[in-house]
Amino acid sequence: MTDGTRQEQQISPEEIQSLQQIVQLVNEGTITKSEALSRLTIKISSVCSECSIKFTPNLICPYMEQLDSAEREKNAAAARGQRNQEDEDDEEDRVRMVKRRKEFAWNTTDIIHAAILSPAHENVREQVRFYNESIKETLKDLNCALGKPALPDSLWKHVCLDRYVDLDEIASNSFAIEADGMTTIHFGDHSLELPRSKPTTKISNHGQWINAFMVYQDAALFTIKA
């Protein structure tokens, strides 16, 4: 048994209850943590004086631990509340914008588009709109998708939102190579010229364009089902 435990046992249950009440005031938000520490120190010092007990930090440690625990729980609850409020605000904004979507100038021609576009086009449009509402979560889920085609990570957002994709960037991240002059190897009186190659950084011929486009096509068909 430690000295702190023996000393604490010499304090009456009534006094211990009064010390717990100070901690409870912090839990209720009536007083601050620093004010509670001050009150606890004064109260324990007074009890030690009355009971002829030597005052040591061990006597206040259990109450400090309770205050620290209460503070952590309070901060965690506040953080959760803030996140929940932000989520609610985002959802309210989203619902509000959905209701007012027809007021956007570019949506005033929806009736014309509905008469011209096929159901497949409308389906693509709705999928892109769905991805756009939460593109960060969409990309997180896509990153773990099975069978996902090989495509630079920086381009998946453009594919999901049906934006322009630079085929040069696809080509530069592939294993395509292009000629870069000739290398001459000498064997005594004979020599042999071999083509020297380097990774492709920009599409320069039809074959490279086709290869890059096929990669893009696979990615587009994987994310958007017509």
C-alpha positions in Angstrom: 0.0 0.0 0.0 1.4 3.4 -1.0 1.7 6.4 1.2 -0.9 8.2 -0.9 -3.4 5.3 -0.5 -2.9 5.3 3.3 -3.4 9.0 3.5 -6.5 8.9 1.3 -8.0 6.3 3.6 -7.6 8.7 6.5 -9.9 11.2 4.8 -13.5 10.8 5.8 -16.1 9.6 3.2 -17.9 13.0 3.6 -14.8 14.9 2.6 -14.1 12.6 -0.3 -17.7 13.2 -1.5 -17.2 16.9 -1.3 -14.0 16.6 -3.4 -16.0 14.5 -6.0 -18.6 17.2 -6.1 -15.9 19.7 -7.2 -15.0 17.3 -10.1 -18.7 17.0 -10.9 -19.0 20.8 -11.3 -16.4 20.6 -14.1 -18.4 17.8 -15.8 -21.5 20.0 -15.6 -19.6 22.9 -17.1 -20.2 25.1 -14.0 -16.5 25.8 -13.3 -13.3 25.4 -15.4 -10.6 22.8 -14.9 -8.1 25.3 -13.5 -10.7 26.6 -11.0 -11.4 23.0 -9.9 -7.7 22.3 -9.4 -7.5 25.4 -7.2 -10.5 24.4 -5.1 -9.3 20.8 -4.8 -5.8 22.0 -3.6 -7.3 24.3 -1.0 -9.8 21.7 0.1 -7.3 18.9 0.5 -4.8 21.2 2.3 -7.6 22.1 4.7 -8.5 18.4 5.3 -4.8 17.5 5.8 -4.4 20.3 8.4 -7.5 19.2 10.3 -6.6 15.5 10.3 -2.9 16.0 10.8 -2.1 14.4 7.5 0.9 15.3 5.5 -0.1 16.9 2.2 1.5 15.2 -0.9 0.7 15.4 -4.6 -0.5 11.8 -4.5 -3.7 13.0 -2.7 -4.8 15.2 -5.6 -3.6 12.9 -8.4 -6.8 10.8 -8.6 -8.9 13.9 -9.0 -6.6 15.3 -11.6 -6.9 12.1 -13.6 -10.7 12.5 -13.4 -10.5 16.1 -14.6 -8.2 15.1 -17.5 -10.6 12.3 -18.5 -13.6 14.6 -18.4 -11.7 17.2 -20.5 -10.9 14.6 -23.1 -14.5 13.4 -23.3 -15.7 17.0 -23.6 -13.2 17.8 -26.4 -14.2 14.6 -28.2 -17.9 15.4 -27.9 -17.3 18.9 -29.2 -15.3 17.6 -32.2 -18.1 15.1 -33.0 -20.7 17.8 -32.7 -18.7 20.1 -35.0 -18.3 17.3 -37.6 -22.0 16.5 -37.3 -23.0 20.1 -37.7 -20.7 20.5 -40.8 -22.2 17.4 -42.3 -25.7 18.7 -41.6 -24.8 22.1 -43.2 -23.4 20.3 -46.2 -26.5 18.2 -46.6 -28.7 21.2 -46.3 -26.7 23.1 -48.9 -26.9 20.1 -51.2 -30.7 19.7 -50.8 -31.2 23.4 -51.3 -29.1 23.4 -54.5 -31.0 20.4 -55.8 -34.3 22.1 -55.3 -33.0 25.3 -57.1 -31.2 23.4 -59.8 -33.8 24.4 -62.4 -33.0 28.0 -61.7 -29.5 27.7 -63.1 -29.2 29.3 -66.5 -27.7 26.2 -68.1 -30.6 24.0 -67.0 -33.3 26.2 -68.7 -32.8 24.1 -71.9 -33.5 20.7 -70.1 -36.8 20.3 -72.0 -35.0 20.6 -75.3 -32.2 18.2 -74.2 -34.8 15.7 -73.0 -36.3 15.6 -76.5 -32.9 15.2 -78.2 -30.8 13.1 -75.9 -31.2 9.3 -75.7 -31.9 7.5 -72.4 -28.3 6.4 -72.5 -27.1 10.0 -72.6 -29.4 10.9 -69.7 -28.1 7.9 -67.7 -24.5 9.1 -68.2 -25.4 12.6 -67.1 -27.0 11.3 -63.9 -24.0 9.2 -63.1 -21.6 12.1 -63.5 -23.9 14.3 -61.4 -23.9 11.5 -58.7 -20.1 11.3 -58.7 -19.8 15.1 -58.5 -21.9 15.3 -55.4 -19.2 13.5 -53.4 -16.2 13.1 -55.6 -13.8 12.5 -52.7 -15.7 9.5 -51.4 -16.2 8.3 -55.0 -12.4 8.3 -55.6 -11.8 6.5 -52.2 -14.2 3.8 -53.2 -12.8 3.6 -56.7 -9.3 3.2 -55.4 -10.3 -0.2 -53.8 -12.3 -1.4 -56.8 -11.5 -4.8 -58.2 -10.6 -4.9 -61.8 -9.9 -1.2 -62.0 -8.0 -0.4 -65.3 -4.5 0.9 -65.2 -4.7 4.7 -65.3 -2.7 7.5 -63.6 -4.4 8.4 -60.3 -4.5 12.1 -61.2 -6.8 11.3 -64.1 -9.5 9.3 -62.4 -11.3 12.4 -61.2 -11.5 13.8 -64.8 -12.9 10.4 -66.0 -15.6 10.2 -63.3 -16.7 13.8 -64.0 -16.6 13.4 -67.8 -13.9 16.0 -68.2 -11.1 16.4 -70.8 -8.3 13.9 -70.3 -4.8 14.6 -71.7 -3.8 11.5 -73.6 -0.2 12.6 -73.5 -0.3 12.1 -69.7 -1.6 8.6 -70.2 1.1 7.8 -72.7 3.9 9.2 -70.5 2.8 6.9 -67.7 2.8 3.8 -69.9 5.7 1.7 -71.1 5.5 3.2 -74.6 8.9 4.1 -76.1 10.0 6.2 -79.1 13.2 6.3 -81.2 15.9 8.6 -79.9 18.7 8.3 -82.5 21.1 5.5 -83.2 23.8 3.8 -81.1 26.9 2.5 -83.0 28.7 -0.6 -81.7 32.2 -1.4 -83.2 33.6 -5.0 -83.6 37.1 -4.6 -84.9 36.7 -3.5 -88.5 33.0 -3.9 -88.4 30.3 -1.8 -86.8 26.6 -2.3 -85.9 24.0 0.5 -85.6 21.1 0.0 -83.1 18.2 2.3 -82.5 18.3 4.1 -79.2 14.9 4.5 -77.4 13.5 6.6 -74.6 10.1 6.7 -72.8 7.3 8.5 -74.6 6.5 11.9 -73.1 4.2 13.1 -75.9 2.2 11.3 -78.5 3.9 11.6 -81.8 2.2 9.0 -84.0 -1.2 7.3 -84.6 -0.2 4.1 -82.9 0.6 5.9 -79.6 -2.6 7.8 -79.8 -4.6 4.6 -80.3 -2.9 2.9 -77.3 -3.5 5.9 -75.1 -7.2 6.2 -76.2 -7.8 2.5 -75.5 -6.5 3.0 -71.9 -8.9 6.0 -71.5 -11.8 4.0 -73.0 -11.3 1.2 -70.6 -11.4 3.6 -67.7 -14.4 5.5 -69.0 -16.4 2.3 -69.5 -15.4 1.0 -66.1 -16.8 4.2 -64.3 -19.8 5.1 -66.4 -22.3 2.5 -67.5 -24.5 3.7 -70.4 
